[in-house]
């Protein structure tokens, strides 16, 4: 029996369809589309009309895919953009009608819990050892340890719009970005000297760039270990070139090129905050957490 999960985020809309096979969950379809619902949200508090229209069109595409696969009502969750937007009603009812399912707007701690479930199921060898899961999204970042989970309102789209207004950004803009990230991470109680597991699109893009992938491969990305100095070198490279030049980097998703530097900056600062010896990439994020939780 197939199960569909849709994750409506600040930057992307994700569709995962899974089915049980030999005691495991196997992906039938795992799609990513860029609706950029968080466009302008940090400044205005509202969803932009063009972002709503684009995201509704993605919902129509996903409903067609599910119909072709014989999937009924999907499990649909929405995160930071829907938590914040004062005009969420302009999107949610129509999206629900298209998808033929209710949209559950989840809180930051729930988002963190789902990321934790996904990582634990993906890397059973980490059981019993300390590590930190960091999920950098478009509008928020979740940090999860075995004893705590917290969501902070910093993300790749939000911080790009707030700070990186030049292309490429200026030294002053980069410094303001770094200060903003540091101020949000400083009060957090996190372990020191443990591995950091990075989930969601920024982390997997970092891994894809390291591998120089011409075509994205979730199996190649998941489990890839990235040293802090390699991440710092990538960040310097991203800050030094334009969005158009970033799009040409092997492994880069073109639709992430304008916001990827801010996302990588969050990971770089998180690794420094934790003192992590390594970052481990994980393609299986909160959509997989839902699937594991609901299907087993």
SULFENCOR-V319330 format. One record per residue. N is the residue number from 1. RES is the residue in one small letter. PHI is phi in degrees with one decimal (* if undefined). Layout:
((N:RES:PHI) (N:RES:PHI))
This chain:
((1:x:*) (2:x:-87.1) (3:x:-127.2) (4:x:-113.0) (5:x:-126.4) (6:x:-119.8) (7:x:-111.6) (8:x:-97.0) (9:x:-106.2) (10:x:-70.9) (11:x:-109.9) (12:x:-126.1) (13:x:-118.5) (14:x:-115.2) (15:x:-121.1) (16:x:-121.3) (17:x:-117.5) (18:x:-124.1) (19:x:-145.4) (20:x:-69.1) (21:x:-153.4) (22:x:52.8) (23:x:80.1) (24:x:-120.5) (25:x:-95.7) (26:x:-109.2) (27:x:-74.5) (28:x:-91.5) (29:x:-141.7) (30:x:-142.3) (31:x:-113.8) (32:x:-130.4) (33:x:-131.5) (34:x:-104.7) (35:x:-91.5) (36:x:50.6) (37:x:-61.2) (38:x:-83.8) (39:x:-57.2) (40:x:75.6) (41:x:-65.8) (42:x:-61.4) (43:x:-85.7) (44:x:-106.8) (45:x:78.9) (46:x:-129.5) (47:x:-76.7) (48:x:-76.2) (49:x:-55.1) (50:x:-70.4) (51:x:-69.4) (52:x:-61.4) (53:x:-61.0) (54:x:-64.5) (55:x:-69.0) (56:x:-65.8) (57:x:-65.9) (58:x:-64.8) (59:x:-58.0) (60:x:-63.0) (61:x:-61.1) (62:x:-66.2) (63:x:-64.2) (64:x:-64.0) (65:x:-61.5) (66:x:-64.7) (67:x:-61.6) (68:x:-65.6) (69:x:-92.0) (70:x:73.8) (71:x:-97.7) (72:x:-82.6) (73:x:-75.6) (74:x:-79.7) (75:x:-89.3) (76:x:-121.8) (77:x:-121.6) (78:x:-133.0) (79:x:-119.3) (80:x:-56.3) (81:x:-59.4) (82:x:-72.8) (83:x:-68.0) (84:x:-96.3) (85:x:-63.3) (86:x:-76.0) (87:x:-113.4) (88:x:-55.5) (89:x:-63.3) (90:x:-74.7) (91:x:-112.4) (92:x:-60.0) (93:x:-60.1) (94:x:-69.7) (95:x:-63.4) (96:x:-62.9) (97:x:-63.9) (98:x:-66.7) (99:x:-80.5) (100:x:58.1) (101:x:-160.5) (102:x:-77.3) (103:x:-101.8) (104:x:-97.8) (105:x:-85.5) (106:x:-97.6) (107:x:-80.2) (108:x:-62.6) (109:x:-68.5) (110:x:-66.2) (111:x:-59.2) (112:x:-63.9) (113:x:-60.2) (114:x:-67.3) (115:x:-63.0) (116:x:-64.1) (117:x:-60.5) (118:x:-61.7) (119:x:-66.3) (120:x:-61.3) (121:x:-75.4) (122:x:-76.9) (123:x:-122.2) (124:x:-61.9) (125:x:-69.6) (126:x:-83.3) (127:x:-58.8) (128:x:84.9) (129:x:-114.8) (130:x:-75.1) (131:x:-159.7) (132:x:-120.8) (133:x:-97.1) (134:x:-125.0) (135:x:-115.8) (136:x:-90.7) (137:x:-104.9) (138:x:-76.1) (139:x:-118.8) (140:x:-146.2) (141:x:-130.1) (142:x:-106.6) (143:x:-122.4) (144:x:-128.6) (145:x:-120.8) (146:x:-58.9) (147:x:-118.1) (148:x:-154.7) (149:x:-146.8) (150:x:-142.1) (151:x:-118.8) (152:x:-119.1) (153:x:-81.5) (154:x:-127.4) (155:x:-154.3) (156:x:-63.4) (157:x:-71.1) (158:x:-57.1) (159:x:-76.4) (160:x:-62.6) (161:x:-66.3) (162:x:-75.9) (163:x:-122.1) (164:x:-94.7) (165:x:-89.9) (166:x:-103.1) (167:x:-135.4) (168:x:-76.5) (169:x:-69.5) (170:x:-82.7) (171:x:-59.0) (172:x:-65.6) (173:x:-65.9) (174:x:-64.1) (175:x:-64.3) (176:x:-66.0) (177:x:-60.0) (178:x:-61.6) (179:x:-63.4) (180:x:-60.8) (181:x:-63.1) (182:x:-58.9) (183:x:-65.0) (184:x:-77.7) (185:x:-87.2) (186:x:-56.0) (187:x:-75.6) (188:x:-76.1) (189:x:-92.3) (190:x:-127.7) (191:x:-68.5) (192:x:-118.4) (193:x:78.1) (194:x:-112.6) (195:x:-61.3) (196:x:-113.4) (197:x:-101.0) (198:x:-102.6) (199:x:-114.8) (200:x:78.1) (201:x:-64.3) (202:x:-63.7) (203:x:-63.3) (204:x:-71.3) (205:x:-68.8) (206:x:-55.9) (207:x:-66.0) (208:x:-63.2) (209:x:-67.6) (210:x:-59.5) (211:x:-82.7) (212:x:65.7) (213:x:-69.2) (214:x:-81.1) (215:x:-132.3) (216:x:-61.4) (217:x:-133.2) (218:x:-61.6) (219:x:-70.8) (220:x:-69.4) (221:x:-73.2) (222:x:-67.8) (223:x:96.7) (224:x:-65.0) (225:x:-102.9) (226:x:-123.6) (227:x:-76.1) (228:x:-55.4) (229:x:-68.6) (230:x:-68.1) (231:x:-67.3) (232:x:-62.0) (233:x:-65.3) (234:x:-63.6) (235:x:-63.0) (236:x:-60.1) (237:x:-61.7) (238:x:-66.2) (239:x:-68.5) (240:x:-90.3) (241:x:-122.8) (242:x:-80.9) (243:x:-58.9) (244:x:-60.6) (245:x:-71.6) (246:x:-62.0) (247:x:-60.1) (248:x:-88.1) (249:x:-71.1) (250:x:-56.1) (251:x:96.0) (252:x:-80.3) (253:x:-79.0) (254:x:-54.8) (255:x:-71.8) (256:x:-96.7) (257:x:-59.6) (258:x:-77.2) (259:x:-117.9) (260:x:-64.2) (261:x:-61.5) (262:x:-64.7) (263:x:-64.1) (264:x:-65.0) (265:x:-61.3) (266:x:-64.4) (267:x:-63.4) (268:x:-61.6) (269:x:-69.2) (270:x:-64.9) (271:x:-62.1) (272:x:-65.3) (273:x:-63.7) (274:x:-81.8) (275:x:69.9) (276:x:-69.9) (277:x:-76.7) (278:x:-161.4) (279:x:-110.1) (280:x:-108.7) (281:x:-81.8) (282:x:-140.5) (283:x:-71.2) (284:x:-89.0) (285:x:-102.0) (286:x:-67.6) (287:x:-62.5) (288:x:-72.3) (289:x:-59.2) (290:x:-60.4) (291:x:-61.1) (292:x:-63.1) (293:x:-67.6) (294:x:-84.4) (295:x:-98.0) (296:x:107.1))
